[in-house]
């Protein structure tokens, strides 16, 4: 009976799709597992039990990690109706309530950014919130985000004409004070009260709305004057043309032509035109023989309104780059991207100077979902990805913005994450996790890689991603995602992610349903739901073998928990009212003893290799008949109780002291399973909490 020895020492491919069962001619098949539940892939390509989780506190929402200044890290807990800040040592908790605009329906779509000690929260449905950290008082102060103002009272925000090209005009009743405003078409809503409009670049605050076409307003900046010019000719001149006085420098738009009289709404040099000076237009040259400043006002199409407001909506995303705050994902003008002025949080007055704010639009019918900083700026949209070149020779300043398409891979509205290798995002159909990877080429500097091409069964509509440069005690870099069903999908990526062509993804599950995940500098923090009445924030901890781990006294009466004394598993117990632990109604551990122990929820680990067939060739009936596992072996390191192909390897040997924690064994365990199959299966499992690292899985199988 011919047989072959298959030794697998590389698990870097993670758990690939079961449709790859017979794809044993591929490189990734030889480096992958059929099952890799609740393990993680190490840099050495070995597989280790995933970390347990330590419970920090309970919540009704989700938790993020913010770093307002050097050496200070806080948990930001976003809950229906409130935002809480909890210090990393859990000693300080500061709550801000009354935010009725935050509800369970929009928790997972709120975006935030931290800059200069201020955290800005955004969502399309409400005005951004701002929370500023005071390092001296070790406290936070809340406010609604507001744009900065000039000494004149003008608001430094971006504006946009939502009726551009429609011919709708605005007529003010006067140039200053409280005035009436009349539009030539339906523009207004009662929600416009408090919104600023601009007439020829000058601001008017809407104080009342009487109809869809009329309103009252307070002039913030005096409106421009109107001049009547008698011209020696009007040949080639049209309404809408911009004319300029050659001597005076006065410049304005032609709003009316009657015979040789031309009415000009002056925008530059309000002193107006000089008598008998030459006036130049785009297709004409004239002389002003009569110059009269009028006291009346005129209808003009040169008007716009605040880009963001309660009526038009607020940005759904906020990010930062090059010392600028970036607002995107506007409900109506989806292609817009607004950058603040350099070094500011709330100055968005668009200008031409290099420090000024910027407002640009992607030349495509799209919704900008996010802007991510990197070597360049990456713009994530629902029709593809773009990048904005940024360099020393081409800094991010007004006039330098150039949106260049990378690919037409549409993205989902899931916050992308920057890594050391590129930008990771979820595709629009929520079936793949993708990455923007640099090529080093000038002609095509970036490409899109499918990071989950071989793991599609693990990617089930993820709605949040988190990335780490290094976990608490491990050098590996991981991408953590949460699927719609509450499971984790975790992938290890490495420098030169495309060198081998894959990221090793594995599934993580357990008691409870994951609802959020985020990463700090060296920690991964998850929000877990254990039922309709309990949601907890937990941190992954390599020293733990359970989830929701807490000191036993912290558990409520009647809780059924797995109990550990250090690394020694004691079993599953019910917490009694007096603090003791019982099994089958009998007290097994006293309250005094239990006080030094930890309780939590266990999770099982399973690692199953593929058993590839012999290569095709001269017939040995390979791939054509049922095979038998003659012998299997698992080489482990620092490992406690496991089972190999159904054979239990106990935590203790006969001569071990069972009062102590189980010893950590470096061993090779063998077993001879029974039965035949075309695709025989065996696995290593661990159901009792403890250490486990697998270095090699060896299979001797008949051909």
VENBELBEL-V927482 format. One record per backbone hydrogen bond with DSSP energy under -0.5 kcal/mol. CO is the residue of the C=O (numbers start at 1). NH is the residue of the N-H. E is the energy in kcal/mol with one decimal. If there is no record, write none. Layout:
CO & NH & E
CO & NH & E
This chain:
2 & 703 & -2.0
4 & 6 & -0.5
4 & 701 & -2.2
5 & 7 & -0.5
6 & 8 & -0.6
6 & 699 & -3.0
7 & 9 & -0.6
8 & 697 & -2.2
9 & 11 & -0.6
11 & 14 & -1.9
13 & 505 & -0.8
14 & 16 & -0.7
14 & 33 & -3.1
17 & 20 & -1.9
18 & 21 & -1.4
20 & 23 & -1.4
22 & 24 & -1.3
23 & 26 & -1.4
26 & 30 & -1.2
27 & 31 & -0.7
28 & 31 & -0.7
29 & 32 & -1.2
31 & 13 & -3.4
31 & 14 & -0.5
32 & 610 & -0.5
33 & 16 & -1.4
35 & 608 & -2.6
36 & 39 & -1.0
37 & 606 & -1.7
38 & 50 & -2.1
40 & 48 & -2.5
42 & 45 & -1.9
45 & 11 & -2.2
46 & 42 & -2.7
47 & 694 & -3.4
48 & 40 & -3.0
52 & 541 & -3.1
53 & 55 & -0.5
53 & 549 & -2.7
54 & 539 & -2.3
57 & 537 & -3.3
62 & 78 & -2.2
64 & 76 & -2.9
66 & 74 & -2.9
69 & 72 & -2.0
72 & 69 & -0.7
73 & 88 & -1.4
74 & 66 & -2.7
74 & 76 & -0.6
75 & 77 & -0.7
75 & 86 & -2.7
76 & 64 & -2.8
76 & 78 & -0.7
77 & 79 & -0.7
77 & 84 & -2.8
78 & 62 & -2.2
79 & 82 & -2.1
81 & 98 & -0.7
81 & 99 & -2.3
82 & 79 & -2.6
83 & 96 & -2.2
84 & 77 & -3.1
85 & 94 & -2.8
86 & 75 & -3.5
87 & 90 & -2.2
92 & 87 & -2.5
94 & 85 & -2.8
96 & 83 & -2.4
98 & 100 & -1.6
99 & 81 & -0.6
99 & 102 & -1.7
101 & 103 & -0.6
102 & 81 & -1.4
103 & 106 & -1.3
103 & 107 & -0.7
106 & 109 & -1.1
107 & 110 & -1.0
111 & 122 & -3.3
113 & 120 & -2.7
115 & 118 & -1.7
117 & 133 & -2.9
118 & 115 & -2.6
118 & 120 & -0.5
119 & 131 & -2.4
120 & 113 & -1.6
121 & 129 & -1.9
122 & 111 & -2.1
123 & 126 & -1.5
124 & 314 & -1.8
126 & 123 & -0.6
128 & 145 & -3.1
129 & 121 & -2.6
130 & 143 & -2.1
131 & 119 & -3.1
132 & 141 & -2.1
133 & 135 & -0.7
134 & 138 & -1.4
134 & 139 & -1.6
139 & 134 & -3.4
141 & 132 & -2.7
143 & 130 & -3.1
148 & 156 & -3.1
150 & 153 & -2.0
154 & 150 & -2.7
155 & 157 & -1.6
156 & 348 & -2.5
158 & 307 & -2.4
160 & 162 & -1.0
160 & 305 & -1.9
161 & 164 & -1.4
163 & 166 & -2.2
169 & 184 & -1.9
170 & 300 & -1.7
171 & 182 & -1.9
175 & 223 & -2.6
177 & 179 & -0.5
177 & 219 & -2.4
179 & 217 & -2.5
180 & 173 & -1.9
181 & 215 & -2.0
182 & 171 & -2.6
185 & 187 & -0.6
189 & 192 & -2.3
190 & 193 & -1.3
192 & 195 & -2.8
195 & 206 & -2.5
196 & 306 & -1.6
197 & 204 & -3.1
198 & 200 & -0.6
198 & 304 & -1.8
199 & 202 & -1.5
202 & 199 & -3.0
203 & 220 & -2.1
203 & 221 & -1.8
204 & 197 & -2.8
204 & 206 & -0.6
205 & 218 & -2.7
206 & 194 & -2.9
208 & 216 & -2.4
212 & 187 & -3.0
212 & 188 & -2.6
213 & 183 & -3.2
214 & 210 & -1.5
214 & 211 & -1.7
215 & 181 & -3.2
216 & 207 & -2.2
216 & 208 & -1.6
217 & 179 & -2.9
217 & 219 & -0.5
218 & 205 & -2.8
225 & 266 & -1.9
226 & 294 & -3.0
227 & 229 & -0.6
227 & 264 & -3.1
228 & 292 & -2.1
229 & 231 & -0.7
229 & 262 & -3.0
230 & 289 & -3.0
230 & 290 & -1.4
234 & 237 & -1.9
238 & 241 & -2.0
241 & 243 & -0.5
241 & 254 & -3.1
243 & 252 & -2.2
244 & 280 & -2.7
245 & 249 & -1.5
250 & 245 & -3.1
251 & 267 & -3.0
251 & 268 & -2.3
252 & 243 & -2.4
253 & 265 & -2.7
254 & 240 & -2.5
256 & 263 & -2.6
258 & 261 & -2.6
260 & 231 & -2.6
261 & 258 & -2.6
262 & 229 & -3.1
262 & 264 & -0.5
263 & 255 & -2.7
263 & 256 & -1.2
264 & 227 & -2.7
264 & 266 & -0.9
265 & 253 & -1.9
268 & 251 & -1.9
269 & 272 & -2.2
274 & 277 & -1.6
277 & 288 & -2.3
278 & 246 & -2.9
279 & 286 & -2.9
280 & 244 & -2.3
284 & 281 & -2.7
286 & 279 & -2.9
287 & 232 & -1.6
287 & 289 & -1.0
288 & 276 & -3.5
290 & 230 & -2.5
292 & 228 & -3.6
292 & 294 & -0.5
294 & 226 & -0.6
300 & 170 & -2.4
301 & 303 & -1.9
302 & 200 & -3.5
304 & 198 & -3.2
305 & 160 & -3.0
309 & 313 & -2.1
313 & 309 & -1.6
315 & 123 & -0.5
317 & 328 & -2.1
319 & 326 & -2.9
321 & 324 & -1.9
323 & 343 & -2.9
323 & 344 & -0.5
324 & 321 & -2.2
325 & 340 & -2.4
326 & 319 & -2.1
327 & 338 & -2.5
328 & 316 & -0.8
328 & 317 & -1.7
329 & 316 & -1.6
332 & 334 & -1.1
333 & 336 & -1.5
334 & 368 & -3.1
335 & 362 & -2.5
337 & 339 & -0.5
337 & 360 & -2.3
338 & 327 & -2.8
339 & 358 & -1.9
341 & 344 & -1.7
344 & 325 & -0.5
346 & 148 & -2.0
346 & 348 & -0.8
347 & 341 & -2.9
348 & 350 & -0.7
349 & 357 & -1.3
353 & 356 & -1.5
355 & 342 & -2.0
357 & 351 & -1.5
358 & 339 & -2.9
360 & 337 & -2.6
362 & 364 & -2.8
364 & 366 & -1.5
366 & 368 & -0.5
367 & 369 & -0.6
367 & 382 & -1.3
368 & 329 & -0.6
370 & 380 & -2.9
372 & 378 & -3.1
376 & 374 & -0.7
377 & 388 & -3.0
378 & 372 & -2.9
378 & 380 & -0.6
379 & 381 & -0.5
379 & 386 & -2.3
380 & 369 & -2.8
380 & 370 & -1.6
381 & 411 & -1.9
384 & 381 & -1.5
385 & 406 & -3.3
385 & 407 & -1.3
386 & 379 & -2.8
387 & 389 & -0.6
387 & 404 & -2.5
388 & 377 & -2.1
394 & 391 & -1.5
395 & 397 & -1.5
397 & 400 & -2.2
402 & 389 & -0.6
402 & 404 & -0.7
404 & 387 & -2.4
407 & 385 & -1.9
408 & 410 & -0.9
410 & 428 & -2.0
412 & 414 & -2.2
417 & 424 & -3.3
421 & 438 & -0.6
422 & 419 & -3.5
423 & 436 & -2.7
424 & 417 & -2.5
425 & 434 & -3.3
426 & 412 & -2.8
427 & 430 & -2.0
430 & 461 & -1.8
432 & 427 & -2.1
432 & 434 & -0.6
433 & 451 & -2.0
433 & 452 & -0.7
434 & 425 & -2.2
435 & 437 & -0.6
435 & 449 & -2.7
436 & 423 & -1.1
437 & 447 & -2.3
442 & 445 & -0.5
445 & 439 & -2.8
445 & 440 & -0.7
447 & 437 & -2.8
447 & 449 & -0.5
449 & 435 & -2.0
449 & 451 & -0.9
450 & 453 & -0.8
451 & 503 & -0.7
452 & 455 & -1.6
454 & 17 & -2.5
455 & 458 & -1.9
455 & 459 & -0.8
458 & 460 & -1.0
459 & 461 & -0.6
460 & 484 & -2.1
464 & 482 & -1.7
466 & 480 & -3.5
474 & 471 & -0.6
476 & 471 & -0.9
477 & 493 & -1.9
478 & 468 & -2.0
479 & 491 & -2.5
480 & 466 & -2.3
481 & 483 & -0.5
481 & 489 & -2.2
482 & 463 & -2.0
482 & 464 & -0.6
483 & 486 & -1.9
486 & 514 & -2.5
487 & 483 & -2.9
488 & 508 & -2.0
489 & 481 & -2.1
490 & 506 & -2.4
491 & 479 & -2.8
491 & 493 & -0.6
492 & 504 & -1.3
493 & 477 & -0.8
496 & 499 & -2.5
503 & 505 & -0.9
504 & 492 & -1.9
505 & 15 & -2.9
506 & 490 & -2.8
507 & 38 & -2.9
508 & 488 & -2.6
513 & 529 & -3.3
516 & 527 & -2.4
518 & 525 & -2.8
523 & 520 & -2.5
524 & 540 & -2.5
525 & 518 & -2.6
526 & 528 & -0.6
526 & 538 & -3.2
527 & 515 & -3.1
527 & 516 & -1.2
528 & 530 & -0.6
528 & 536 & -3.0
529 & 513 & -3.0
531 & 534 & -1.2
534 & 530 & -2.5
535 & 59 & -2.7
536 & 528 & -3.1
536 & 538 & -0.5
537 & 56 & -3.3
537 & 57 & -1.1
538 & 526 & -3.2
539 & 54 & -2.8
541 & 52 & -1.2
541 & 544 & -1.8
544 & 52 & -1.5
546 & 53 & -2.1
547 & 601 & -2.8
549 & 55 & -1.7
550 & 599 & -3.1
551 & 554 & -2.1
552 & 555 & -1.8
556 & 559 & -1.9
559 & 561 & -0.7
559 & 575 & -2.5
561 & 573 & -3.0
562 & 600 & -1.9
563 & 570 & -2.6
563 & 571 & -0.9
564 & 566 & -0.7
564 & 598 & -2.3
565 & 568 & -1.8
567 & 569 & -0.6
568 & 565 & -2.7
571 & 563 & -2.9
573 & 561 & -2.4
574 & 582 & -2.1
575 & 558 & -3.0
576 & 579 & -1.8
580 & 576 & -3.0
581 & 588 & -2.9
581 & 589 & -2.0
582 & 574 & -2.6
583 & 586 & -2.2
586 & 583 & -2.5
589 & 581 & -2.7
590 & 594 & -2.7
591 & 595 & -1.4
593 & 596 & -1.3
594 & 597 & -1.8
597 & 552 & -2.4
598 & 564 & -2.8
599 & 550 & -2.4
600 & 562 & -2.9
601 & 547 & -2.9
602 & 511 & -0.5
605 & 686 & -2.3
606 & 37 & -1.5
607 & 684 & -2.8
608 & 34 & -2.4
608 & 35 & -1.8
610 & 612 & -0.6
621 & 624 & -1.7
627 & 677 & -2.3
628 & 630 & -0.9
628 & 702 & -2.2
631 & 700 & -3.3
632 & 671 & -2.1
633 & 698 & -3.0
634 & 636 & -0.6
634 & 669 & -2.6
635 & 695 & -2.8
635 & 696 & -1.6
636 & 667 & -0.9
639 & 665 & -2.3
642 & 649 & -3.8
643 & 645 & -0.6
643 & 685 & -2.4
644 & 647 & -2.2
646 & 648 & -0.6
647 & 644 & -2.8
648 & 650 & -0.7
649 & 642 & -1.5
653 & 656 & -1.7
656 & 658 & -0.9
657 & 660 & -1.5
663 & 665 & -0.6
665 & 639 & -2.0
665 & 667 & -0.6
667 & 636 & -3.0
667 & 669 & -0.5
669 & 634 & -2.5
671 & 632 & -2.6
671 & 673 & -0.6
675 & 629 & -0.7
677 & 627 & -3.1
677 & 680 & -0.7
682 & 609 & -0.5
683 & 645 & -3.1
684 & 607 & -2.8
685 & 643 & -2.5
686 & 605 & -2.4
687 & 689 & -0.5
691 & 640 & -2.4
692 & 49 & -2.5
693 & 637 & -2.3
693 & 695 & -0.5
694 & 47 & -2.0
696 & 635 & -2.9
697 & 8 & -2.8
698 & 633 & -2.6
699 & 6 & -3.2
699 & 701 & -0.6
700 & 630 & -1.8
700 & 631 & -1.7
701 & 4 & -2.6
703 & 623 & -0.5
